[in-house]
Amino acid sequence: MNKNLKSEGIQDLTILGLLIALVAVATMVIKIPTIATQGYIHLGDSMIFLAAIMFGKKKGAIAGGLGSAMADLFLGYTHWILPTFIIKALMGYGIAIIADQESNNLINLRNSIALVFGAGWMVLGYFVAGGIMKGSFLVAASSVPANLIQGFVGALLFIPIGAALKRTKYFERHVLKQ
């Protein structure tokens, strides 16, 4: 195997591992319990936005799904692991499909639409999953306001973090050239 290809594969795997960890840690570090939904508001979505917009659909989907599911496992929300994995993996994938990874300007129309889509998808996904799991979509509707806050705060938090990352020499050298 070509030494350069091997190095790129190791680098990709390392970045993916870091993105999964970022999603999990951001989800677990600051969590605000929501009594009505028996869940919590967290900052993990900001890292899903980062993974998807900055690194593409594969890394966005894997980091979003695995990182969020791991957080549910570690925090004791085991009944949410599978729904979370599906919702967050599709969230990361969808964001990346919509996003403009080629633009030097992080704030543009496609990325703005991707952020709104990601937050909206997450809210819809948890509403449907909650309705099925609780046996009542009326009860699941109580999660909508907290999930809206979580999604849009995550989108807003992503902007300065993504802008800072995009300005690094590492990002210019290794990620933008792929």
Secondary structure, DSSP 8 states (H G I E B T S, - for coil): --HHHHHHHHHHHHHHHHHHHHHHHHHHHSEEEETTTTEEEESHHHHHHHHHHHH-HHHHHHHHHHHHHHHHHHHT-GGGHHHHHHHHHHHHHHHHHHS-SS-S-SSSHHHHHHHHHHHHHHHHHHHHHHHHHHT-HHHHGGGHHHHHHHHHHHHHHHHHHHHHHHTSHHIIIIITT-
